[in-house]
């Protein structure tokens, strides 16, 4: 985890919306980071440092806020950028993976030519909650014989158990900060 001053800087710029989208949920709004040029730059640089250490070949990002951080990171690193989209949003031949939600299931897809065997893939999202979306995305790249070297997120919500599940699946987890439900 990055040095505490950096973490506190980021956390101070993330808006928490209480009881949204339903009572009892604390929504962590990262759009405020995107509106702050210094916070956005520092966030991408922190991801870039870790990605360079991992020797990634391509950056993938999860629909939709993950696209913003992932796209900026791919640009910074001069790496290919791959979209992990919700079902039915990609125009070419795809492969898909279902994952569980608390209220049902959802599906993510990537193009069938999203990576080559052996490509070292880093998957970026805005937040790690239960880990289902990132696990499904990792499964897709592994099905194409890509090597998923890890996942990167702006926020980890460790109380929801997602980062633990991701590590158990053999993925390195890099989160810039974490929030507990009391914060």
N, C-alpha and C positions, 0 to 999 in steps of 0.2 A: 504494500500500500504506500502511496506517495507520502512525503513529509507532511506533518500535521498542519502547517500554515497553508499549504496548497489545498488540502482537504477542506479546511475551514473556509477558505476563500470560495471554493466551489459551492459548498453547502449553503453559504450565506447568500448565494445568488440563485438558488433553486427555490421556486415557489411551492409551498405546500397548500393544496386546496383540500380542506377538510370536508368529509361527507360527500365526496364526488368520485365516481358517478352514482354512488348510493351511500346511505348512512353507514358510518363505521369505517369507510375507506378513506385513507389519506393519500390523495393523488399527488405524486411528485412531478411537478411541471418543469421540464428541462428547457422549454422554449425560452425561458428567461436567460439561460446561458447563451443561447444562440443570438439573443438581442444585445449581449454584452461582448463587444469585440475582444476585450482582454481575456475574459473568461473562456470564450470560444477558442481563441488562439492557444491559451495555456492547456486547455483540454486536449486539443488535437496534438500539440507537442508532446504531452505526456503519453498519449496513445502511440505516437510515432516512435518515441524512445523504446517502448516495450516491444513494438512490432519489429523494429530493426534487430533487437536482440533475438527475436524468434525466427528471423530470416523468412518472413512470409513472402509468398509468390503472388497472392491476390487477397483482396479485401472483399468480404461479403457483408451485407447489412440487411437487417430485418425491417420490414414494412412497419411503420412509416418514419418515426423519429430516428430510428437507426440509420436511415438513408442519409440524414444530414451529417451526422458524425462520421459515418463510414465513407461517404463521398468525399468529404474534406480530407479524411485520413488517406484515402487512395490517391487523391491529388497530391498531397504532401509527400507521399512516398513514391510517387510515379509508378503505381501498381494498377493492374486491372481491377475493376469494380463490378461486383456481381450483386444483383438484387434478389432477395428472398421475399417473395410476394405472397399475399393472400391468394387463395385459389381463384383462378379465372382471370387474373390480371396480366399474365404474360402472353405475348402473341405467338410464340413459336412452340415447338414440341417441349413438353415439360415432364418432370418427375415430381411426385408429390408425397407428402408425409402428413398423416393426421396426428394430432396431439390433444390431450385432455385440457379442458377448461373447467372451472368450478361449476359451470352451468351447462356443460355439454362438450362438444369437440369442435375443433377448427382444423384447417388444412393450410399448409404452406407449400409453395412450389418454387423450383428453380428451373431454368432452361436445361435441357438434357445435355447441352454442350458447355455448361457453366464452368467446368474445370477439366483439366487433363489429369490422368492418373499420376499420382505423386506430387501434384501441386500442394504447396503448404498454404492452408487457408486460415485466415483469422475472421471470425464472425463478430460483427459489431451490432449492439443494440443499445437503446437508451437505458434500459433497466433490467435487472434480474429479479424476478419475483419467484414464481414456482419453478422456473427453468424449462417449462414445456416447449416454448417456442424455440429457444436456442438448442435444446436437445433434438427437436425435429429438424432444424436447419442443419445441425451437425450430421444427422443421419443421412440427409440428402447428399451432402458432399462426400460422405464416406461411401455411399452407394455408387458414386462416380469414381471411386478409388482415390479421392483427394485425401490428403492428410490434414485433418483439422487440428491445428496446433494450439488453438485456444479460442476463448471468447473474451470480448472486451465490452464493458458497459460503463456508462457514466455513474450509475447508481446500483448498489446491491441492497436488497432488502433481506438480510440473512435470516430473519425470523420466519420467512416464508419457505426457506429450505432449498431454493433453487440453486444457489452456488454450491451447496453441499452435493446435490444431485449431479451437477455438471462435473465437479471434481471426481465423483464416484464413477462417472462415465469416461474418465481419463482425459478430461479437458482442463487445461490451465485456465484459470479465471483471473482476469484483471479488471477490477472495478476501481474507479477513481475515488469514490466515497461510498459510504453506506449510511442508511437511516434505520432507526428502530421505530416501532409504532408510536412510542411516546414522544418522539421528536416532532 
